[in-house]
Amino acid sequence: MANYLNVCGLVETDQIDNQQGEENEIEENQQVDNPPAPPPDHNTYQLARDRERRESRIPTKFRDYHLALNTETIEPSSYEEALESRNSDKWKTAMEEEINSLIKNKTWTLVPKPKDTSIIDCKWLFKIKQEDESNRYKARLVAKRFTQKEGIDFTEIFSPIVKYTTVRIILALTAHFNWELKQMDIKTAFLHGDLEETIYMSQPNDFISDKHPDYVCLLKKSLYGLKQSPRQWNIKFDQFMASQKFQRSSFDPRLYFKYDSNVPVFLVLYVDDMLIASPSISLIVELQNNLCKNFEMKDLGNAKEILGMTIDKDRKTSTIFLNQKSYVKTVVEKFSMSKAKPTSVPLAAHLQLCKNQSPNSETEKERIKNIPYSNVIGSVMYLMVSTRPDIAYAVRCLNRFMSNTNTGLPHWEALKSLLRYLNGTMNIGIKFFKHSNDVRLVGYVDSNYANDRDSRRSTISYVFTLCGVCISWKSQLQNIVALSTTEAECIAITEALKEAI
């Protein structure tokens, strides 16, 4: 009978009585554990304050999202964190590739640890590079440069880099004469430099020799992280270019050129990124082959980007458009100005900025304390020196108030106005084209007189064009106080001539 009732989903009367008894016991226990609340005191009771309240819940219509953390794109900050991550196998593979590359390059040899000699430590850096359809896991072994001692582990560390003006000159000539423009990248550039000092480094984690665990690495070639690595790479590349009969420009040491039967070849180098321009594709291919024989190179084909600047080249119309649209978009979004109303000028004429507008009270200083003024200035200054001469004067006026003690609300409002101008002019850049006249360098210079309200110094502004396109510009305060407009103009002309020469 019991089985029948169970199948039918019913229970017998005895079972009901037992269940009721158990429920009564539970209720009694609950009453003991949770005694009833005492009756409210009518003298002090307030309905709005003391009434029972129901649990507040978010409306269903707002539950339209879920929070998640994408662990696939998290980059470890240390070696231990990489081993504990869910992508530890991929990071181990990346470290093995880096070690194999260093061994192939004969970067070091294992030697017994010398006495009374400083040993430089090393560490791993990890980076995820996004490619077309997948992520590439990259590990790099670097030396801890802060453990180096001057005069022992290094002496000279200076290494030149290419000027933005040089890049624009090459692009202007390329567009005017409709040359070929190719781009290449040198893999592990700093590893090619030869060291002049004797440097010992500890063995990297997880790759300690089983036979000689107490040995150290005697560096034969430079390594990323060493203070002298950029200089040693510069020397190595200079020697190679000299062997190829290239000359180094006296204007910019990172510009190399050669004439083969009156046909020029130009090479612009920025650390490990290079542009090659020439009217002859055969000369470019010859140089590329020689580079591949001496260094591990990556051919990037036609030039598309250099120093964060996008290069759009059209051989049919012989034009090159240099812009930073994506960078401008990133900047305005970073500082929450992407939805702001655009302005028509970088800096309005009625905005007369001075130090008297700096905060005086503690309330004003506390209000301006967390404003990212210097961060915005750094972002727009990089844009100004690259492709945007139209904001040179505005940036010059605003960067004088970067200190927290000098930054006031009027300065911040003017800087936001500049961001609004950039938000409406993202597509502005420099367009190089074939000029009707010959290759000529033309300069324009001007100066106002004592317009700075704080120091009464004058402002210099000049711009130079090559083949009709802007290649160099500047806006800055004069170093001295001019006594007349004539003196201010003479100082401006002197500064412009220095740039022209």
C-alpha positions as CSV (number, residue, x, y, z in Angstrom):
1,M,0.0,0.0,0.0
2,A,2.8,2.3,0.9
3,N,4.5,1.7,-2.4
4,Y,1.2,2.4,-4.2
5,L,0.8,5.7,-2.4
6,N,4.3,6.7,-3.1
7,V,3.8,6.1,-6.8
8,C,0.6,8.1,-6.8
9,G,2.4,11.0,-5.1
10,L,0.4,10.6,-1.9
11,V,1.3,9.9,1.7
12,E,-0.5,7.9,4.4
13,T,-2.3,9.5,7.4
14,D,0.4,8.3,9.9
15,Q,3.0,10.0,7.8
16,I,1.0,13.2,7.8
17,D,0.7,13.1,11.6
18,N,4.4,12.6,11.9
19,Q,5.2,15.4,9.5
20,Q,2.8,17.8,11.4
21,G,4.5,16.8,14.6
22,E,7.9,17.6,13.2
23,E,6.7,20.9,11.8
24,N,5.3,21.9,15.2
25,E,8.7,21.1,16.8
26,I,10.5,23.2,14.2
27,E,8.1,26.1,14.9
28,E,8.6,25.8,18.6
29,N,12.4,25.8,18.1
30,Q,12.2,28.9,15.9
31,Q,10.1,30.7,18.5
32,V,12.7,30.0,21.1
33,D,15.6,31.0,18.8
34,N,13.8,34.1,17.5
35,P,11.5,35.5,20.2
36,P,8.8,37.9,19.0
37,A,9.7,41.6,18.9
38,P,8.4,43.7,21.8
39,P,5.5,45.9,21.1
40,P,6.4,49.4,19.9
41,D,6.5,52.2,22.4
42,H,3.8,54.6,21.2
43,N,5.4,57.5,22.8
44,T,8.6,57.3,20.7
45,Y,7.4,55.3,17.7
46,Q,7.6,57.0,14.3
47,L,6.1,55.4,11.3
48,A,8.6,56.8,8.7
49,R,11.5,55.6,10.8
50,D,10.4,52.5,12.6
51,R,8.1,50.7,10.2
52,E,9.0,47.4,8.7
53,R,10.7,47.7,5.3
54,R,10.9,45.2,2.5
55,E,14.1,44.2,0.8
56,S,15.1,46.6,-2.0
57,R,16.0,44.9,-5.2
58,I,17.1,46.3,-8.6
59,P,14.3,46.3,-11.2
60,T,14.4,43.5,-13.7
61,K,14.7,45.9,-16.7
62,F,18.1,47.0,-15.4
63,R,19.5,43.5,-15.2
64,D,20.7,43.6,-18.8
65,Y,24.4,43.0,-18.3
66,H,26.9,40.7,-16.8
67,L,30.3,41.4,-15.4
68,A,33.2,39.2,-16.5
69,L,37.0,39.3,-16.6
70,N,38.8,38.3,-19.7
71,T,41.8,36.4,-18.3
72,E,43.1,35.7,-21.8
73,T,44.5,39.2,-22.2
74,I,46.0,39.7,-18.7
75,E,49.7,40.2,-18.9
76,P,51.7,38.9,-15.9
77,S,53.8,41.4,-14.0
78,S,56.3,38.9,-12.7
79,Y,57.8,35.5,-13.5
80,E,55.9,33.8,-10.6
81,E,52.6,35.3,-11.8
82,A,53.2,33.9,-15.3
83,L,53.7,30.4,-14.0
84,E,50.6,30.6,-11.9
85,S,48.4,31.9,-14.7
86,R,46.1,29.7,-16.7
87,N,48.2,30.5,-19.8
88,S,51.4,29.3,-18.1
89,D,52.2,26.9,-21.0
90,K,52.1,29.7,-23.5
91,W,54.3,31.9,-21.4
92,K,56.8,29.0,-20.9
93,T,56.9,28.5,-24.7
94,A,57.5,32.3,-25.1
95,M,60.4,32.2,-22.6
96,E,62.0,29.2,-24.4
97,E,61.8,31.1,-27.7
98,E,63.6,34.1,-26.1
99,I,66.3,31.9,-24.6
100,N,66.9,30.1,-27.9
101,S,67.2,33.4,-29.6
102,L,69.8,34.6,-27.1
103,I,71.8,31.4,-27.3
104,K,71.7,31.6,-31.1
105,N,73.0,35.2,-30.9
106,K,75.7,34.1,-28.5
107,T,74.7,36.8,-26.0
108,W,76.6,35.2,-23.1
109,T,78.8,32.4,-21.9
110,L,78.6,30.6,-18.5
111,V,81.7,31.2,-16.3
112,P,82.5,30.7,-12.6
113,K,81.3,33.4,-10.4
114,P,84.2,35.9,-9.9
115,K,85.0,37.2,-6.4
116,D,84.5,40.8,-5.4
117,T,82.6,41.5,-8.6
118,S,79.0,42.9,-8.8
119,I,76.5,40.6,-10.5
120,I,73.6,42.2,-12.4
121,D,70.2,40.7,-11.9
122,C,67.7,40.0,-14.7
123,K,64.0,39.6,-14.9
124,W,61.3,38.6,-17.4
125,L,58.8,40.9,-19.1
126,F,55.6,39.6,-20.7
127,K,53.5,41.1,-23.4
128,I,50.5,39.9,-25.4
129,K,50.5,41.3,-29.0
130,Q,47.2,41.2,-30.7
131,E,47.4,39.9,-34.3
132,D,44.7,39.4,-36.9
133,E,43.0,36.3,-35.6
134,S,44.9,35.4,-32.4
135,N,47.1,36.7,-29.6
136,R,50.9,36.3,-29.7
137,Y,52.6,35.7,-26.3
138,K,55.9,37.4,-26.1
139,A,58.5,37.1,-23.3
140,R,61.7,39.2,-23.1
141,L,64.6,38.8,-20.8
142,V,66.0,42.2,-19.6
143,A,68.7,43.3,-17.3
144,K,67.9,45.2,-14.1
145,R,69.7,48.4,-15.1
146,F,69.4,50.0,-11.7
147,T,72.0,47.5,-10.4
148,Q,74.6,48.8,-12.8
149,K,77.4,51.0,-11.4
150,E,78.7,53.9,-13.4
151,G,82.4,53.6,-14.3
152,I,82.3,49.8,-13.8
153,D,79.3,48.4,-15.7
154,F,78.9,51.4,-18.1
155,T,80.5,54.6,-19.1
156,E,78.7,56.4,-22.0
157,I,75.0,55.7,-22.8
158,F,74.0,58.5,-25.2
159,S,72.4,57.4,-28.5
160,P,70.7,59.7,-31.0
161,I,67.2,59.3,-32.4
162,V,65.7,60.6,-35.6
163,K,64.1,64.0,-35.7
164,Y,60.4,64.3,-36.7
165,T,61.6,67.0,-39.2
166,T,63.8,64.5,-40.9
167,V,60.9,62.1,-41.4
168,R,58.8,64.8,-42.9
169,I,61.6,65.9,-45.3
170,I,61.9,62.4,-46.6
171,L,58.2,62.1,-47.1
172,A,58.1,65.5,-48.9
173,L,60.8,64.4,-51.3
174,T,59.1,61.0,-51.8
175,A,55.8,62.6,-52.7
176,H,57.3,65.3,-54.9
177,F,59.4,62.8,-57.0
178,N,57.0,59.9,-56.6
179,W,59.7,57.6,-55.1
180,E,59.4,54.2,-53.6
181,L,58.9,54.1,-49.9
182,K,59.5,50.8,-48.0
183,Q,59.5,49.9,-44.3
184,M,61.5,47.3,-42.3
185,D,61.8,46.3,-38.7
186,I,64.9,44.9,-37.0
187,K,64.1,42.0,-34.6
188,T,65.9,42.2,-31.2
189,A,68.0,45.2,-32.3
190,F,69.7,45.8,-29.0
191,L,71.0,42.2,-28.9
192,H,73.3,43.0,-31.9
193,G,75.5,45.5,-30.1
194,D,79.0,44.5,-28.8
195,L,79.8,45.3,-25.2
196,E,82.9,47.3,-24.3
197,E,82.7,46.6,-20.5
198,T,82.9,43.3,-18.7
199,I,79.5,42.6,-17.2
200,Y,78.3,39.5,-15.3
201,M,74.6,38.6,-15.0
202,S,72.8,36.0,-13.0
203,Q,71.2,33.1,-14.8
204,P,67.5,33.6,-15.7
205,N,64.8,31.8,-13.7
206,D,63.8,28.4,-14.9
207,F,66.8,28.2,-17.2
208,I,69.6,27.6,-14.7
209,S,72.2,25.2,-16.0
210,D,72.0,21.7,-14.4
211,K,75.8,21.2,-14.7
212,H,76.8,24.6,-13.5
213,P,74.0,26.1,-11.3
214,D,76.5,28.3,-9.5
215,Y,77.9,29.9,-12.7
216,V,77.0,33.3,-14.0
217,C,76.5,34.8,-17.5
218,L,79.4,36.7,-18.9
219,L,77.7,39.0,-21.4
220,K,79.3,39.1,-24.9
221,K,76.6,41.3,-26.5
222,S,74.3,43.9,-25.2
223,L,71.0,43.0,-23.7
224,Y,67.7,44.8,-23.3
225,G,67.7,46.8,-20.1
226,L,71.4,47.7,-20.0
227,K,72.0,51.4,-20.0
228,Q,74.5,51.2,-22.8
229,S,72.4,49.0,-25.1
230,P,71.1,51.8,-27.3
231,R,74.6,53.3,-27.7
232,Q,76.1,49.9,-28.6
233,W,73.3,49.2,-31.2
234,N,73.9,52.7,-32.7
235,I,77.7,51.9,-33.1
236,K,76.9,48.5,-34.6
237,F,74.5,49.9,-37.2
238,D,76.8,52.8,-38.0
239,Q,79.6,50.3,-38.8
240,F,77.3,48.3,-41.1
241,M,76.0,51.4,-43.0
242,A,79.6,52.6,-43.5
243,S,80.5,49.2,-45.0
244,Q,77.7,49.7,-47.4
245,K,79.2,53.1,-48.4
246,F,76.4,55.1,-46.9
247,Q,77.1,58.5,-45.4
248,R,75.5,59.9,-42.2
249,S,73.8,63.3,-42.4
250,S,75.4,66.1,-40.5
251,F,71.9,67.5,-39.8
252,D,70.5,64.2,-38.3
253,P,72.8,61.3,-37.4
254,R,69.9,58.9,-37.9
255,L,69.6,59.7,-41.6
256,Y,71.8,57.8,-44.0
257,F,72.1,58.4,-47.7
258,K,74.1,57.1,-50.8
259,Y,74.2,58.0,-54.5
260,D,74.6,55.2,-56.9
261,S,75.0,56.6,-60.5
262,N,73.4,59.8,-59.3
263,V,70.4,57.8,-58.0
264,P,69.8,58.5,-54.3
265,V,68.9,56.1,-51.5
266,F,67.8,57.3,-48.1
267,L,67.4,55.4,-44.9
268,V,65.8,56.8,-41.7
269,L,66.3,54.8,-38.5
270,Y,64.3,55.1,-35.3
271,V,65.8,52.5,-32.9
272,D,64.7,49.4,-34.8
273,D,62.1,50.8,-37.2
274,M,63.3,52.2,-40.6
275,L,62.1,53.8,-43.7
276,I,63.9,53.4,-47.1
277,A,63.2,55.8,-49.9
278,S,64.6,55.8,-53.4
279,P,63.5,56.2,-57.0
280,S,65.0,52.8,-57.8
281,I,63.3,49.7,-56.4
282,S,66.4,47.6,-57.3
283,L,68.6,49.7,-55.0
284,I,66.1,49.3,-52.2
285,V,66.0,45.5,-52.7
286,E,69.8,45.4,-52.7
287,L,69.9,47.3,-49.4
288,Q,67.2,45.1,-47.9
289,N,69.1,41.9,-48.8
290,N,72.3,43.2,-47.2
291,L,70.3,44.1,-44.1
292,C,68.9,40.6,-43.9
293,K,72.3,39.0,-44.2
294,N,73.6,40.9,-41.2
295,F,70.5,41.3,-39.0
296,E,67.3,39.4,-38.4
297,M,64.9,41.6,-40.3
298,K,61.1,41.8,-40.9
299,D,60.0,43.2,-44.2
300,L,56.8,45.4,-43.6
301,G,56.4,46.2,-47.3
302,N,55.1,49.7,-48.2
303,A,55.4,52.2,-45.4
304,K,52.2,52.5,-43.4
305,E,53.2,53.8,-40.0
306,I,56.2,55.4,-38.3
307,L,56.6,56.9,-34.8
308,G,52.9,56.6,-34.3
309,M,52.0,58.5,-37.5
310,T,49.9,56.9,-40.1
311,I,51.3,57.0,-43.7
312,D,48.7,56.9,-46.5
313,K,50.6,56.8,-49.8
314,D,49.0,57.0,-53.3
315,R,51.4,56.3,-56.2
316,K,48.9,57.3,-58.8
317,T,48.4,60.8,-57.5
318,S,51.9,61.0,-56.0
319,T,50.5,62.1,-52.6
320,I,51.2,61.1,-49.0
321,F,48.9,61.9,-46.1
322,L,50.4,61.9,-42.7
323,N,47.9,61.9,-39.8
324,Q,47.2,60.7,-36.3
325,K,43.5,60.2,-36.3
326,S,43.5,57.1,-34.2
327,Y,45.8,58.7,-31.6
328,V,43.5,61.8,-31.3
329,K,40.5,59.6,-30.9
330,T,42.3,57.7,-28.1
331,V,43.2,61.0,-26.3
332,V,39.8,62.6,-26.3
333,E,38.2,59.3,-25.2
334,K,40.8,58.9,-22.4
335,F,39.9,62.3,-21.0
336,S,36.1,61.9,-21.5
337,M,35.9,64.6,-24.2
338,S,34.7,62.5,-27.1
339,K,31.1,63.7,-26.7
340,A,32.0,67.3,-26.1
341,K,30.9,70.0,-28.6
342,P,33.8,70.8,-31.0
343,T,35.3,74.3,-31.2
344,S,36.6,76.1,-34.3
345,V,39.9,77.4,-32.9
346,P,42.5,75.8,-30.6
347,L,42.7,78.7,-28.2
348,A,40.1,81.5,-28.2
349,A,41.6,85.1,-28.4
350,H,39.8,86.3,-25.3
351,L,41.6,83.7,-23.1
352,Q,44.4,85.7,-21.6
353,L,46.2,83.2,-19.4
354,C,48.5,84.2,-16.6
355,K,49.8,83.1,-13.1
356,N,47.3,85.3,-11.3
357,Q,44.6,82.8,-12.3
358,S,46.3,80.1,-10.2
359,P,44.4,78.9,-7.1
360,N,44.8,81.0,-3.9
361,S,42.6,79.3,-1.4
362,E,42.9,75.8,0.0
363,T,39.5,74.9,-1.5
364,E,40.6,75.8,-5.0
365,K,43.9,73.9,-4.6
366,E,42.1,70.8,-3.4
367,R,39.6,71.1,-6.3
368,I,42.4,71.3,-8.9
369,K,44.6,68.7,-7.2
370,N,43.2,65.6,-9.0
371,I,42.8,67.2,-12.5
372,P,45.1,65.4,-15.0
373,Y,46.5,68.7,-16.5
374,S,50.0,67.5,-17.1
375,N,48.8,64.2,-18.6
376,V,46.7,66.1,-21.2
377,I,49.6,68.4,-22.0
378,G,51.9,65.5,-22.6
379,S,49.4,63.9,-24.9
380,V,48.8,66.9,-27.0
381,M,52.4,68.0,-27.1
382,Y,53.3,64.7,-28.8
383,L,50.6,65.4,-31.3
384,M,51.9,68.9,-31.9
385,V,55.4,67.9,-32.7
386,S,54.3,65.2,-35.0
387,T,51.6,66.3,-37.4
388,R,49.6,69.3,-35.9
389,P,51.3,72.7,-36.3
390,D,47.9,74.3,-35.9
391,I,48.0,73.7,-32.1
392,A,51.6,74.8,-31.5
393,Y,50.7,78.2,-30.1
394,A,48.0,76.8,-27.9
395,V,50.2,74.1,-26.4
396,R,53.0,76.6,-25.8
397,C,50.6,78.9,-23.8
398,L,49.1,76.0,-21.8
399,N,52.3,74.1,-20.9
400,R,53.5,76.9,-18.7
401,F,51.0,76.0,-16.0
402,M,51.7,72.3,-15.6
403,S,52.8,72.7,-11.9
404,N,50.1,72.0,-9.4
405,T,50.7,75.3,-7.8
406,N,50.2,77.2,-11.1
407,T,47.3,75.3,-12.6
408,G,44.0,77.1,-12.1
409,L,40.5,76.5,-13.3
410,P,40.8,79.0,-16.2
411,H,43.9,77.1,-17.4
412,W,42.0,73.8,-17.2
413,E,39.0,75.2,-19.1
414,A,41.3,76.4,-21.8
415,L,42.9,73.0,-22.1
416,K,39.5,71.3,-22.4
417,S,38.7,73.8,-25.1
418,L,41.8,72.5,-27.0
419,L,40.6,68.9,-26.6
420,R,37.2,70.0,-28.0
421,Y,39.0,71.5,-31.0
422,L,40.9,68.2,-31.5
423,N,37.6,66.3,-31.2
424,G,36.3,68.1,-34.2
425,T,39.5,68.0,-36.3
426,M,40.6,64.4,-36.0
427,N,41.0,64.1,-39.8
428,I,43.5,67.0,-40.0
429,G,47.0,66.0,-41.0
430,I,49.9,66.9,-43.4
431,K,49.4,66.2,-47.1
432,F,52.6,65.9,-49.2
433,F,52.1,66.3,-52.9
434,K,54.0,67.0,-56.2
435,H,54.7,70.7,-56.2
436,S,54.7,72.6,-59.5
437,N,57.9,74.5,-58.6
438,D,61.3,73.0,-57.9
439,V,62.4,71.7,-54.5
440,R,62.7,74.9,-52.5
441,L,62.9,75.5,-48.7
442,V,60.7,78.5,-47.8
443,G,60.4,79.9,-44.3
444,Y,58.0,82.2,-42.6
445,V,58.7,83.9,-39.3
446,D,57.0,86.4,-37.1
447,S,57.0,87.7,-33.5
448,N,54.6,89.7,-31.3
449,Y,55.8,92.2,-28.8
450,A,55.7,91.7,-25.0
451,N,52.3,89.9,-25.0
452,D,53.1,87.6,-22.1
453,R,51.3,89.0,-19.1
454,D,53.7,87.5,-16.5
455,S,57.2,88.2,-18.0
456,R,56.4,90.6,-20.9
457,R,58.5,88.5,-23.2
458,S,57.7,88.2,-26.9
459,T,56.6,85.0,-28.7
460,I,58.5,83.6,-31.7
461,S,56.7,81.6,-34.3
462,Y,58.1,80.2,-37.5
463,V,57.2,77.5,-40.1
464,F,59.3,76.1,-43.0
465,T,57.9,74.4,-46.1
466,L,59.6,72.0,-48.5
467,C,58.0,71.4,-51.9
468,G,55.1,73.6,-50.7
469,V,54.4,71.4,-47.6
470,C,55.0,72.2,-43.9
471,I,58.0,70.2,-42.5
472,S,59.1,72.3,-39.5
473,W,57.4,74.7,-37.0
474,K,57.9,76.2,-33.6
475,S,56.2,78.6,-31.2
476,Q,58.0,79.7,-28.0
477,L,58.8,82.6,-25.7
478,Q,62.0,84.5,-26.3
479,N,64.7,84.0,-23.8
480,I,65.1,87.8,-23.1
481,V,62.8,90.8,-22.8
482,A,62.9,92.7,-26.1
483,L,63.1,96.5,-25.7
484,S,61.3,97.2,-29.0
485,T,59.4,95.5,-31.7
486,T,62.5,95.7,-33.9
487,E,64.5,93.8,-31.4
488,A,61.8,91.2,-31.0
489,E,61.7,90.7,-34.8
490,C,65.5,90.4,-35.0
491,I,65.5,87.7,-32.3
492,A,62.7,85.8,-34.1
493,I,64.6,85.9,-37.4
494,T,67.8,84.7,-35.7
495,E,66.0,81.6,-34.3
496,A,64.4,80.9,-37.7
497,L,67.8,81.1,-39.5
498,K,69.3,78.7,-37.0
499,E,66.6,76.2,-37.9
500,A,67.1,76.8,-41.6
501,I,70.8,76.3,-41.5
